[in-house]
């Protein structure tokens, strides 16, 4: 399991957020949990486009989803079973969203 891996969401809200993005640092290991952010379907936003720096778009299996950074949380690592991809190539966008969320700039 690595930072920026994308997993199928094992939770009850799979229809609205079918995937979870692992954002926990690889330096922090051995914990029972991982910090994740849900990837939600674009239809979850109404007619107003979300601010792209807080909600970057991430493609998974040919479909676009937005990273719902304000909904980040922890999940038991053992529940993250089905890896479907990686967003490592979007590391700067993801970290930018986290920086905006936490007021780092």
C-alpha positions, 0 to 999 in steps of 0.5 A, a space after each residue: 500500500 502506497 501513498 496516492 494509491 486508489 482503492 475501491 470504496 468498501 463503505 456504504 456510500 459507494 454510489 456517490 464515492 466509488 473510490 478512495 485515494 490514500 494520502 497518508 505518507 509512506 514514512 508513517 507505517 505500521 498504523 492500523 489506519 490509512 488517511 484517505 479522501 473520497 473520489 466522488 462522481 462529477 454529478 455530485 456538484 450541481 450547476 456550479 463548478 467546484 474550485 479546481 485547486 480544492 477539488 482536483 479531477 482524477 481519472 480512474 478507469 477512463 472516468 473522471 472523479 473529483 477529489 473531495 479533500 474536505 471529506 478526508 478521513 481515516 479507514 482501517 488499512 485492512 479494509 482497503 482491499 481492491 487497488 484500482 490505480 494510482 494518482 502519483 502523477 497528480 501528486 502536486 495537485 493533490 498536495 495543493 488541495 491539502 495545502 488549501 484545505 489546511 491553509 498552508 499558503 
